[in-house]
């Protein structure tokens, strides 16, 4: 396949200001989002924050021990004859509750911008800086920006170092020779600015006394800066061709480029690190970026839809290509990502572990298992916290929390502690890693994750003697989060996922030739059947108004057959359910991953036309912006579970699934409207 043509014809090209669509460069651990100048010069022109974020940059307001476990207010829920405590939202202790939700939070590491000067030395008005053309070269990872300043052309190239957390910059303009172009780096206050995350996404540039920036060293070609805020900190190093650095504010440093042999061109690089950054020269960064992204696109899978007659094919291919890039940049790091990646802080920069599958399950399907395994290892580091969470509630094994910072400690919330569908995620992801690399070393590496999750799951399931089956809940909150904790019983997706995960645990024990916990097999074989009424599945057993009063948020009952094999599911009933959802669901309240979820259900039901319709449904939450991000609403301009879900669904629709018997491209119509050429894809489990 001509992979380079597939990629390059889908480069984002902007010829005007796109306030919702800044473009980013990154490496999985760090990313930098730029405006139309290639830096972060005009953040006020964008609806979305222009982020510089990393996996290692975190902060606790006031210090690490302002509040702790002793300050959490627990709510007790009746659980089959005993009380189990959950850290829900308290009626008192508001300060502790909000501090624990907001800390630790990811840092905005700094804003790197241009300053343009008039001939008289005064600063140029923003209105005189006009975008001309901006293109993100996906094949090389290089962002090319062209604009004019009072009619004078400026060209900028921006790349991210694939190995070090920093960027390289090249600038070409006669403004350099004339001394009318400067760069400055400024640092915001590290604190959250509001108790609501959606109102706290923009950095605070006012509280100068809440943090410290120290110029450690500086000479004619480099400078080192140290950042300190409460008990946290990081370092920055900036190197350049020629010039001098001046401190122009409490937390602002301005670089005045010096004259070179080619006076109209100049370059620099800046790196961020928890301790000692070592940036490469800009030329080396550009070379490394080009080599890295060429390897990325030439490895793994590829898909070409250019021969399709369906007019929607070009848009689907665009989404596929851009989603691969965005997920590698924002979701391919050593921890599960936040839902907005490194763009800006959503939910205070924390990870949502029930979203990890959506962020990363596509990697092994697209032949890039190494990017999933980077974050899988993180579960091993938080096993002690997960074990303690299970133990504190009277359960065995390890219970994975939902909303966490880098340390895996759960966050109090009115919803998060009640969710359970994240429990089998690491088991399913570990199985995908093994299928991609069927070696004993993979089993040995992740067996604790799989086995201890299974031990929790069998102790959480409750034996119902009357129906002679194991039930789930109450208390629990299904993936469709608009259900009460103390009323939700046997949501279909969770029932199927419990069975699926426990079967994986048994299979792993067999592969390792060691005894399996007999309860894994017993519980898996006797899970309750999902409830249906009127020929359709309900959200859970106590929800007869699923399709009237509760027809919003996620239609997660569909996940029982689609994401999963659906061994507890009647296909005719699920088809009725899918059609009912399509007819009556409030799609404005859905989320970006709901559309690929529905597409996967349609594919397994042998409805490829419906699968494509769901995948490309015209709905606000299914919008993909010019930069490729899945837009949800104001405040949530980027939603990476949608991108990851799209890639998972498309891989499944093309390569099938473990029980598919319908040949090539079983999830696409076979009427000649779609030409789906691909290589390197793997089927979904």
C-alpha positions as CSV (number, residue, x, y, z in Angstrom):
1,X,0.0,0.0,0.0
2,X,1.1,3.6,-0.7
3,X,1.1,4.5,3.0
4,X,2.7,7.9,2.4
5,X,-0.1,9.0,0.0
6,X,-2.8,7.9,2.4
7,X,-1.2,9.9,5.2
8,X,-0.3,13.0,3.3
9,X,-3.6,13.5,1.6
10,X,-5.1,13.8,5.0
11,X,-2.8,16.4,6.4
12,X,-4.7,19.1,8.3
13,X,-4.4,22.3,6.3
14,X,-5.8,25.5,7.7
15,X,-6.1,28.7,5.8
16,X,-7.9,30.7,8.4
17,X,-8.1,31.0,12.2
18,X,-9.8,27.9,13.6
19,X,-10.7,28.8,17.2
20,X,-11.6,25.2,18.2
21,X,-8.7,23.5,16.4
22,X,-5.2,24.2,17.5
23,X,-2.7,21.7,16.1
24,X,-0.4,19.7,18.4
25,X,3.0,18.0,18.2
26,X,4.0,15.4,20.8
27,X,5.5,12.1,21.7
28,X,3.1,10.2,23.9
29,X,4.6,11.6,27.1
30,X,4.5,15.3,26.3
31,X,2.7,17.6,23.8
32,X,2.6,21.2,22.7
33,X,-0.4,22.8,21.1
34,X,0.0,25.8,18.9
35,X,-2.0,28.6,17.4
36,X,-1.7,29.7,13.8
37,X,1.8,31.2,14.5
38,X,3.2,27.7,15.3
39,X,3.7,28.8,18.9
40,X,1.2,30.0,21.5
41,X,1.2,33.7,20.6
42,X,-2.5,34.5,20.6
43,X,-4.2,32.2,23.2
44,X,-7.1,34.7,23.5
45,X,-8.1,34.0,19.9
46,X,-8.9,30.4,20.7
47,X,-11.8,28.9,22.5
48,X,-9.6,26.0,23.7
49,X,-6.5,26.4,26.0
50,X,-3.2,26.0,24.2
51,X,-1.5,23.4,26.4
52,X,2.0,22.4,27.2
53,X,1.6,19.3,29.3
54,X,3.4,16.0,30.2
55,X,2.8,12.7,32.0
56,X,5.2,13.7,34.8
57,X,4.2,17.3,35.5
58,X,1.8,17.3,38.5
59,X,1.1,19.7,41.4
60,X,-0.6,19.6,44.8
61,X,-2.0,23.0,45.8
62,X,-0.5,23.9,49.2
63,X,1.5,20.7,49.5
64,X,1.0,17.0,49.3
65,X,-0.7,16.5,52.7
66,X,-3.2,19.3,53.0
67,X,-6.0,16.7,53.1
68,X,-5.8,12.9,53.1
69,X,-7.7,9.7,53.5
70,X,-8.8,10.8,57.0
71,X,-10.6,13.8,55.5
72,X,-12.7,11.7,53.0
73,X,-16.4,11.5,53.9
74,X,-17.8,8.0,53.2
75,X,-21.4,7.1,52.5
76,X,-22.5,3.6,53.4
77,X,-24.6,1.5,51.1
78,X,-26.5,-1.7,52.0
79,X,-24.8,-4.6,50.2
80,X,-26.6,-7.9,50.8
81,X,-26.6,-7.8,54.6
82,X,-23.5,-5.6,55.2
83,X,-22.5,-2.0,54.7
84,X,-19.9,-0.9,52.2
85,X,-18.5,2.6,52.2
86,X,-17.9,4.7,49.2
87,X,-16.3,8.2,49.0
88,X,-19.3,10.0,47.5
89,X,-19.9,13.8,47.6
90,X,-20.4,14.9,51.2
91,X,-22.9,17.3,52.6
92,X,-20.2,18.8,54.7
93,X,-16.4,19.0,54.4
94,X,-16.6,20.9,51.2
95,X,-13.1,22.2,51.3
96,X,-11.6,18.7,51.7
97,X,-13.8,17.2,49.1
98,X,-12.8,19.7,46.4
99,X,-9.2,19.7,47.3
100,X,-9.1,15.9,47.0
101,X,-10.8,16.1,43.6
102,X,-8.5,18.7,42.3
103,X,-5.2,17.3,43.6
104,X,-2.9,16.2,42.2
105,X,-3.6,18.0,38.9
106,X,-1.6,18.3,35.7
107,X,0.6,21.3,35.2
108,X,0.5,23.8,32.3
109,X,4.3,23.8,31.9
110,X,4.5,27.2,30.2
111,X,3.5,29.2,27.2
112,X,6.0,29.9,24.4
113,X,5.0,32.8,22.2
114,X,6.2,35.3,19.6
115,X,6.3,39.0,20.3
116,X,6.3,41.2,17.1
117,X,7.6,44.7,17.0
118,X,6.8,47.7,14.8
119,X,9.6,49.6,13.2
120,X,9.4,52.1,16.0
121,X,9.9,49.4,18.6
122,X,6.4,49.3,19.8
123,X,4.6,46.0,20.1
124,X,2.6,45.0,17.0
125,X,-1.2,44.9,17.3
126,X,-2.7,41.4,17.0
127,X,-5.0,42.6,14.2
128,X,-1.9,43.1,12.0
129,X,-0.8,39.4,12.4
130,X,-2.7,37.5,9.7
131,X,-2.8,33.7,9.2
132,X,-1.9,32.6,5.7
133,X,-1.6,28.8,5.8
134,X,-0.8,26.1,8.4
135,X,-0.2,22.4,7.6
136,X,0.6,19.6,10.0
137,X,2.9,17.2,8.1
138,X,1.9,13.9,9.7
139,X,4.6,12.0,7.9
140,X,7.3,14.0,9.6
141,X,5.5,15.3,12.7
142,X,6.3,18.9,11.6
143,X,3.9,21.8,12.0
144,X,4.4,24.4,9.2
145,X,2.9,27.8,9.9
146,X,2.9,30.8,7.6
147,X,1.5,34.2,8.4
148,X,2.2,37.9,7.9
149,X,3.1,40.6,10.4
150,X,2.1,44.0,9.0
151,X,2.5,42.5,5.5
152,X,5.9,40.9,6.2
153,X,6.0,37.1,5.7
154,X,6.9,34.8,8.6
155,X,7.4,31.0,8.3
156,X,7.7,28.7,11.3
157,X,8.3,25.0,11.7
158,X,7.5,23.3,15.0
159,X,8.3,19.7,16.0
160,X,8.4,17.7,19.2
161,X,11.4,15.6,20.1
162,X,10.3,12.0,20.1
163,X,12.6,11.0,23.0
164,X,12.8,14.2,25.1
165,X,10.0,16.3,26.3
166,X,10.5,19.5,24.3
167,X,10.1,21.1,21.0
168,X,12.3,22.4,18.2
169,X,11.5,25.6,16.3
170,X,12.7,27.1,13.0
171,X,11.8,30.7,12.0
172,X,12.4,32.3,8.6
173,X,11.5,36.0,8.2
174,X,13.3,39.3,7.5
175,X,11.8,40.4,10.9
176,X,14.7,38.6,12.5
177,X,17.3,40.6,10.7
178,X,15.4,43.8,11.6
179,X,15.2,42.9,15.3
180,X,11.4,42.9,15.2
181,X,10.8,39.3,16.2
182,X,11.2,38.0,19.8
183,X,10.2,34.9,21.6
184,X,9.1,34.8,25.2
185,X,8.4,32.0,27.7
186,X,5.9,32.7,30.5
187,X,4.7,30.5,33.3
188,X,1.2,30.5,34.9
189,X,0.1,29.8,38.5
190,X,-0.1,26.1,39.0
191,X,-3.4,26.0,41.0
192,X,-6.8,25.1,39.7
193,X,-9.0,28.2,39.3
194,X,-12.5,26.8,40.0
195,X,-14.1,24.0,41.8
196,X,-15.8,23.0,38.5
197,X,-13.3,21.5,36.1
198,X,-15.1,22.9,33.1
199,X,-14.6,26.4,34.5
200,X,-11.0,25.7,35.5
201,X,-9.5,24.6,32.2
202,X,-7.7,27.9,31.5
203,X,-4.5,28.7,33.4
204,X,-4.3,31.5,36.0
205,X,-1.8,34.2,35.0
206,X,-2.5,36.5,37.9
207,X,-1.3,35.0,41.1
208,X,2.4,35.7,40.7
209,X,3.3,35.0,44.3
210,X,1.9,31.4,44.3
211,X,5.0,30.1,42.4
212,X,8.6,30.8,41.7
213,X,10.7,30.9,38.6
214,X,14.5,31.2,38.9
215,X,17.0,31.8,36.2
216,X,19.8,29.3,37.1
217,X,22.2,29.8,34.2
218,X,22.3,31.9,31.0
219,X,24.8,32.6,28.2
220,X,24.7,33.6,24.6
221,X,23.3,30.2,23.5
222,X,21.3,28.7,26.4
223,X,19.5,29.2,29.6
224,X,18.3,27.0,32.5
225,X,15.2,27.8,34.6
226,X,13.9,26.2,37.8
227,X,10.2,26.2,38.6
228,X,9.0,25.8,42.2
229,X,5.4,25.6,43.4
230,X,4.6,24.4,47.0
231,X,6.3,21.0,47.3
232,X,6.5,20.4,43.5
233,X,8.8,21.7,40.7
234,X,10.4,21.1,37.4
235,X,13.1,22.5,35.2
236,X,13.3,24.1,31.7
237,X,16.3,24.4,29.4
238,X,16.3,26.6,26.3
239,X,19.0,26.6,23.7
240,X,19.3,28.7,20.5
241,X,21.5,29.6,17.6
242,X,22.4,33.1,18.7
243,X,20.8,35.8,20.9
244,X,20.3,36.9,24.5
245,X,17.8,36.2,27.2
246,X,16.2,38.9,29.3
247,X,13.9,38.5,32.3
248,X,10.9,40.7,31.3
249,X,8.5,39.8,34.1
250,X,8.2,37.9,37.4
251,X,7.7,34.7,35.4
252,X,8.5,35.9,31.9
253,X,11.7,35.5,29.9
254,X,12.2,37.0,26.5
255,X,14.7,35.8,23.9
256,X,16.1,38.3,21.4
257,X,17.4,36.3,18.4
258,X,20.9,37.4,17.3
259,X,22.1,37.9,13.7
260,X,23.4,34.8,11.9
261,X,25.1,34.3,8.6
262,X,21.7,33.8,7.1
263,X,20.1,36.6,8.9
264,X,16.6,35.8,8.0
265,X,16.6,32.3,9.6
266,X,17.0,31.2,13.2
267,X,16.2,28.2,15.3
268,X,16.0,27.1,19.0
269,X,14.8,24.2,21.1
270,X,13.3,24.1,24.6
271,X,12.9,21.1,26.9
272,X,11.0,20.4,30.1
273,X,11.8,17.8,32.7
274,X,11.1,16.9,36.3
275,X,14.8,17.4,37.0
276,X,17.4,18.0,34.4
277,X,16.3,18.6,30.8
278,X,18.8,18.1,28.0
279,X,17.4,19.5,24.8
280,X,18.9,18.6,21.4
281,X,19.7,21.3,18.9
282,X,16.8,22.2,16.7
283,X,18.2,20.4,13.6
284,X,18.6,17.2,15.5
285,X,15.1,17.5,16.8
286,X,13.7,17.9,13.3
287,X,15.7,14.9,12.1
288,X,14.6,12.7,15.0
289,X,10.9,13.7,14.5
290,X,11.0,12.9,10.8
291,X,12.6,9.5,11.4
292,X,10.2,8.7,14.3
293,X,7.0,9.5,12.4
294,X,8.1,7.8,9.2
295,X,8.7,4.6,11.3
296,X,5.3,5.0,12.9
297,X,3.4,5.2,9.6
298,X,5.4,2.4,8.0
299,X,4.8,0.1,10.9
300,X,1.5,-1.2,12.1
301,X,-1.6,-1.2,10.0
302,X,-2.9,1.0,7.2
303,X,-6.3,1.5,5.5
304,X,-7.2,3.1,2.2
305,X,-10.8,4.1,1.4
306,X,-10.0,6.1,-1.7
307,X,-11.7,3.7,-4.1
308,X,-15.1,3.9,-2.3
309,X,-18.2,5.3,-4.0
310,X,-19.9,6.3,-0.8
311,X,-19.3,10.1,-0.5
312,X,-18.7,9.7,3.2
313,X,-15.5,7.6,2.7
314,X,-13.1,10.5,2.4
315,X,-14.3,11.9,5.7
316,X,-14.0,8.5,7.4
317,X,-10.4,8.1,6.1
318,X,-9.5,11.6,7.4
319,X,-10.8,10.7,10.8
320,X,-8.9,7.4,10.7
321,X,-5.6,8.9,9.8
322,X,-5.8,11.9,12.2
323,X,-7.0,9.7,15.0
324,X,-3.9,7.5,14.7
325,X,-1.7,10.5,15.0
326,X,-3.7,12.0,17.9
327,X,-3.8,8.8,19.9
328,X,-0.1,8.2,19.4
329,X,0.6,11.8,20.6
330,X,-1.9,12.0,23.5
331,X,-2.8,8.4,24.5
332,X,0.5,6.4,23.9
333,X,2.3,7.3,27.1
334,X,3.3,5.4,30.3
335,X,0.0,6.1,32.1
336,X,-3.6,6.0,31.0
337,X,-4.3,9.5,29.6
338,X,-6.8,12.0,30.6
339,X,-9.7,12.3,28.2
340,X,-8.3,15.5,26.6
341,X,-4.8,14.1,26.5
342,X,-2.2,16.8,26.8
343,X,-4.4,19.5,25.2
344,X,-5.6,20.9,28.5
345,X,-7.0,19.7,31.9
346,X,-10.4,18.0,31.9
347,X,-11.6,16.6,35.3
348,X,-8.6,18.4,36.8
349,X,-6.1,16.5,34.6
350,X,-6.9,13.1,36.1
351,X,-7.3,9.8,34.3
352,X,-10.6,8.0,34.0
353,X,-9.8,4.3,34.1
354,X,-13.1,3.3,32.6
355,X,-11.9,5.2,29.5
356,X,-8.6,3.4,29.2
357,X,-10.0,0.7,26.9
358,X,-11.4,3.4,24.6
359,X,-8.1,5.2,24.5
360,X,-5.9,2.2,23.9
361,X,-7.7,-1.0,22.8
362,X,-7.1,0.0,19.1
363,X,-3.3,-0.1,19.5
364,X,-2.9,-3.9,19.2
365,X,-5.7,-4.0,16.5
366,X,-3.6,-1.6,14.4
367,X,-0.3,-3.5,15.1
368,X,1.0,-1.1,17.7
369,X,0.8,-3.1,20.8
370,X,3.9,-1.5,22.2
371,X,2.0,1.7,22.7
372,X,-0.6,-0.1,24.8
373,X,2.0,-1.9,26.8
374,X,3.6,1.4,27.9
375,X,0.5,2.2,30.0
376,X,-0.3,-1.4,31.0
377,X,2.7,-1.4,33.2
378,X,1.3,1.4,35.3
379,X,-1.4,-0.9,36.7
380,X,1.4,-2.9,38.4
381,X,2.6,0.2,40.2
382,X,-0.9,0.9,41.7
383,X,-1.6,-2.7,42.7
384,X,-1.1,-1.9,46.4
385,X,-3.7,0.9,46.2
386,X,-6.1,-1.3,44.3
387,X,-5.7,-4.1,46.8
388,X,-6.2,-1.8,49.7
389,X,-9.4,-0.4,48.1
390,X,-10.8,-3.9,47.7
391,X,-9.8,-4.9,51.2
392,X,-11.3,-1.7,52.8
393,X,-14.7,-2.6,51.3
394,X,-14.6,-6.3,52.3
395,X,-13.7,-7.7,48.9
396,X,-10.8,-9.9,47.7
397,X,-8.2,-9.1,45.1
398,X,-7.7,-5.6,43.5
399,X,-10.4,-3.1,42.8
400,X,-9.4,-0.5,40.2
401,X,-10.5,3.0,41.1
402,X,-12.1,5.2,38.5
403,X,-10.8,8.8,38.6
404,X,-7.2,9.0,39.7
405,X,-4.0,11.0,39.5
406,X,-0.6,9.5,38.7
407,X,-0.5,7.7,42.1
408,X,-3.7,5.7,41.5
409,X,-5.5,7.0,44.6
410,X,-9.2,7.3,44.0
411,X,-11.0,10.6,44.0
412,X,-14.3,11.3,45.9
413,X,-17.1,11.9,43.5
414,X,-20.9,11.5,43.3
415,X,-20.5,9.0,40.5
416,X,-16.9,7.7,40.1
417,X,-16.7,5.3,43.1
418,X,-19.8,3.4,42.0
419,X,-18.7,2.5,38.5
420,X,-17.5,-1.1,38.0
421,X,-17.0,-1.5,34.3
422,X,-13.3,-0.5,34.5
423,X,-12.6,-3.7,36.5
424,X,-12.3,-6.1,33.5
425,X,-10.5,-3.5,31.3
426,X,-6.9,-4.4,32.2
427,X,-7.8,-8.1,31.8
428,X,-9.1,-7.5,28.3
429,X,-6.2,-5.2,27.4
430,X,-3.7,-7.8,28.7
431,X,-5.3,-10.5,26.6
432,X,-5.0,-8.3,23.6
433,X,-1.3,-7.8,24.4
434,X,-0.9,-11.6,24.6
435,X,-2.7,-12.3,21.4
436,X,-0.4,-9.8,19.6
437,X,2.7,-11.4,21.3
438,X,1.8,-14.9,22.4
439,X,4.7,-15.4,24.7
440,X,5.0,-16.6,28.3
441,X,6.8,-13.4,29.2
442,X,3.6,-11.4,28.6
443,X,1.6,-13.8,30.8
444,X,4.2,-13.5,33.6
445,X,4.3,-9.7,33.3
446,X,0.5,-9.1,33.6
447,X,-0.7,-12.2,35.5
448,X,-1.1,-10.3,38.8
449,X,-3.3,-7.7,37.1
450,X,-5.5,-10.4,35.6
451,X,-5.7,-12.7,38.6
452,X,-6.2,-10.1,41.3
453,X,-8.9,-8.3,39.2
454,X,-10.7,-11.7,38.8
455,X,-10.5,-12.3,42.6
456,X,-12.2,-9.0,43.2
457,X,-14.9,-9.7,40.6
458,X,-15.9,-13.0,42.0
459,X,-16.1,-11.5,45.5
460,X,-18.2,-8.6,44.2
461,X,-20.7,-10.8,42.4
462,X,-23.5,-12.0,44.7
463,X,-25.2,-15.4,44.5
464,X,-29.0,-15.2,44.2
465,X,-30.4,-18.5,45.3
466,X,-33.8,-18.0,43.9
467,X,-32.6,-17.4,40.3
468,X,-29.5,-19.6,40.8
469,X,-27.3,-17.1,39.3
470,X,-24.7,-14.4,40.2
471,X,-25.9,-10.8,40.2
472,X,-24.2,-7.5,40.1
473,X,-25.4,-4.7,42.4
474,X,-26.8,-2.9,44.0
475,X,-24.9,-0.8,44.8
476,X,-23.3,0.1,41.5
477,X,-23.6,2.7,38.8
478,X,-23.6,1.4,35.3
479,X,-21.6,2.8,32.4
480,X,-24.7,4.8,31.6
481,X,-24.2,7.0,34.6
482,X,-27.7,8.4,35.1
483,X,-28.8,5.6,37.4
484,X,-29.0,5.6,41.2
485,X,-26.3,3.7,43.1
486,X,-28.7,1.9,45.3
487,X,-31.1,0.8,42.6
488,X,-29.0,-0.5,39.7
489,X,-29.1,-4.2,39.3
490,X,-27.5,-6.3,36.5
491,X,-26.8,-3.9,33.7
492,X,-26.3,-6.0,30.5
493,X,-22.8,-4.8,29.5
494,X,-21.4,-5.3,33.0
495,X,-22.8,-8.8,33.2
496,X,-21.3,-9.8,29.9
497,X,-18.0,-8.1,30.8
498,X,-17.8,-9.9,34.2
499,X,-18.2,-13.3,32.4
500,X,-15.7,-12.3,29.7
501,X,-13.0,-11.1,32.2
502,X,-13.3,-14.2,34.4
503,X,-13.0,-16.4,31.4
504,X,-9.8,-14.6,30.5
505,X,-8.4,-15.2,34.0
506,X,-9.1,-18.9,33.7
507,X,-7.5,-19.1,30.3
508,X,-4.4,-17.3,31.6
509,X,-4.1,-19.8,34.4
510,X,-4.3,-22.7,31.8
511,X,-1.6,-21.1,29.6
512,X,0.7,-20.7,32.7
513,X,-0.1,-24.3,33.7
514,X,-1.1,-23.3,37.2
515,X,-4.4,-23.9,39.1
516,X,-7.1,-21.3,38.5
517,X,-9.3,-20.1,41.3
518,X,-12.4,-22.4,40.9
519,X,-14.7,-19.4,41.6
520,X,-13.6,-17.8,38.4
521,X,-15.1,-20.6,36.3
522,X,-18.1,-21.0,38.6
523,X,-19.1,-17.3,38.6
524,X,-18.5,-17.0,34.9
525,X,-20.7,-20.0,34.1
526,X,-23.6,-18.7,36.3
527,X,-23.9,-15.0,35.6
528,X,-27.5,-13.7,35.5
529,X,-29.1,-13.2,32.2
530,X,-29.7,-9.6,31.2
531,X,-33.3,-8.5,31.5
532,X,-35.4,-7.6,28.5
533,X,-39.0,-6.3,28.2
534,X,-41.0,-5.8,25.1
535,X,-38.3,-7.4,23.0
536,X,-35.5,-5.0,24.0
537,X,-32.8,-5.1,26.7
538,X,-33.2,-2.7,29.6
539,X,-30.4,-0.5,31.0
540,X,-30.7,-2.6,34.2
541,X,-33.4,-4.8,35.8
542,X,-34.9,-1.9,37.8
543,X,-35.2,0.5,34.8
544,X,-38.5,-0.1,32.9
545,X,-38.2,3.5,31.6
546,X,-34.9,2.9,29.8
547,X,-36.3,4.3,26.5
548,X,-38.4,7.1,27.8
549,X,-37.1,8.9,30.9
550,X,-33.6,7.3,30.8
551,X,-32.9,7.5,27.1
552,X,-29.8,9.7,27.5
553,X,-26.1,9.5,28.2
554,X,-24.6,6.1,27.1
555,X,-26.8,3.4,25.6
556,X,-24.4,1.0,27.2
557,X,-26.6,-2.1,27.1
558,X,-25.4,-2.3,23.5
559,X,-21.8,-2.9,24.6
560,X,-22.8,-6.4,25.7
561,X,-22.7,-7.5,22.0
562,X,-20.2,-5.5,20.0
563,X,-17.4,-4.5,22.3
564,X,-17.8,-8.0,23.7
565,X,-18.8,-11.4,22.2
566,X,-22.3,-11.4,23.7
567,X,-22.4,-14.9,25.0
568,X,-25.3,-14.0,27.4
569,X,-27.1,-12.1,24.6
570,X,-30.0,-13.1,22.3
571,X,-29.1,-11.5,18.9
572,X,-32.7,-10.9,17.9
573,X,-33.4,-9.0,21.1
574,X,-30.1,-7.1,20.7
575,X,-31.0,-6.1,17.2
576,X,-34.4,-4.8,18.4
577,X,-32.5,-2.9,21.1
578,X,-30.1,-1.4,18.6
579,X,-33.0,-0.2,16.4
580,X,-34.8,1.1,19.4
581,X,-31.8,3.1,20.5
582,X,-31.3,4.5,17.0
583,X,-34.9,5.6,16.9
584,X,-35.4,7.2,20.4
585,X,-32.1,8.0,22.0
586,X,-31.2,11.5,22.9
587,X,-28.0,11.7,20.8
588,X,-27.2,15.3,21.9
589,X,-26.6,13.8,25.4
590,X,-24.5,10.8,24.1
591,X,-20.7,10.8,24.1
592,X,-18.1,10.4,21.4
593,X,-17.5,6.7,22.0
594,X,-21.2,5.8,21.8
595,X,-21.2,6.1,18.0
596,X,-18.4,3.5,17.4
597,X,-19.9,1.3,20.2
598,X,-23.2,1.2,18.3
599,X,-21.3,0.6,15.0
600,X,-19.6,-2.5,16.6
601,X,-22.9,-3.8,17.8
602,X,-24.3,-3.4,14.3
603,X,-21.3,-5.2,12.8
604,X,-21.7,-8.2,15.0
605,X,-25.4,-8.4,14.2
606,X,-24.6,-8.5,10.5
607,X,-25.8,-5.0,9.7
608,X,-22.9,-3.3,8.0
609,X,-24.9,-0.5,6.5
610,X,-26.1,0.4,10.0
611,X,-22.6,0.2,11.3
612,X,-21.4,2.8,8.9
613,X,-24.4,5.0,9.6
614,X,-23.7,5.0,13.3
615,X,-20.0,5.6,12.8
616,X,-20.7,8.7,10.7
617,X,-23.9,9.9,12.3
618,X,-24.5,13.6,12.0
619,X,-24.6,14.5,15.7
620,X,-22.8,17.2,17.7
621,X,-20.9,14.6,19.9
622,X,-19.8,12.8,16.7
623,X,-18.1,15.9,15.2
624,X,-14.5,15.7,14.2
625,X,-12.8,19.1,14.0
626,X,-10.2,20.1,11.4
627,X,-7.5,19.1,13.8
628,X,-9.1,15.6,14.1
629,X,-10.3,15.9,17.7
630,X,-13.7,14.6,18.6
631,X,-15.6,17.7,19.7
632,X,-18.3,17.2,22.5
633,X,-19.4,20.7,23.7
634,X,-17.9,24.1,24.7
635,X,-15.4,23.3,27.4
636,X,-14.8,19.8,26.0
637,X,-13.3,20.5,22.6
638,X,-11.2,17.3,22.5
639,X,-12.4,13.9,23.5
640,X,-9.9,11.1,22.8
641,X,-12.1,8.2,23.7
642,X,-14.0,9.0,20.6
643,X,-10.9,8.9,18.4
644,X,-9.8,5.6,20.0
645,X,-13.3,4.1,19.7
646,X,-13.4,5.1,16.0
647,X,-10.1,3.2,15.4
648,X,-11.3,0.1,17.3
649,X,-14.6,0.0,15.4
650,X,-13.0,0.5,12.0
651,X,-10.4,-2.3,12.7
652,X,-13.2,-4.6,13.8
653,X,-15.4,-3.8,10.8
654,X,-12.5,-4.5,8.4
655,X,-10.6,-7.4,10.1
656,X,-13.6,-8.9,11.9
657,X,-13.6,-10.5,15.3
658,X,-12.7,-13.9,16.8
659,X,-16.0,-15.5,15.9
660,X,-16.6,-13.7,12.6
661,X,-17.3,-16.0,9.7
662,X,-18.3,-13.5,7.0
663,X,-14.9,-13.0,5.4
664,X,-13.1,-9.8,4.6
665,X,-14.5,-6.4,5.8
666,X,-17.6,-8.0,7.5
667,X,-18.6,-4.6,9.0
668,X,-18.7,-2.7,5.7
669,X,-21.5,-3.0,3.1
670,X,-20.7,-5.5,0.3
671,X,-22.8,-3.7,-2.4
672,X,-19.8,-2.0,-4.1
673,X,-20.2,1.3,-2.3
674,X,-17.2,0.8,-0.1
675,X,-13.7,-0.2,-1.2
676,X,-11.8,-0.9,2.0
677,X,-8.2,-1.9,1.4
678,X,-6.1,-2.6,4.4
679,X,-3.0,-4.4,5.8
680,X,-1.8,-5.3,9.2
681,X,-5.1,-5.1,11.1
682,X,-5.9,-7.7,13.8
683,X,-9.5,-8.9,14.7
684,X,-11.2,-7.8,17.9
685,X,-11.5,-10.5,20.5
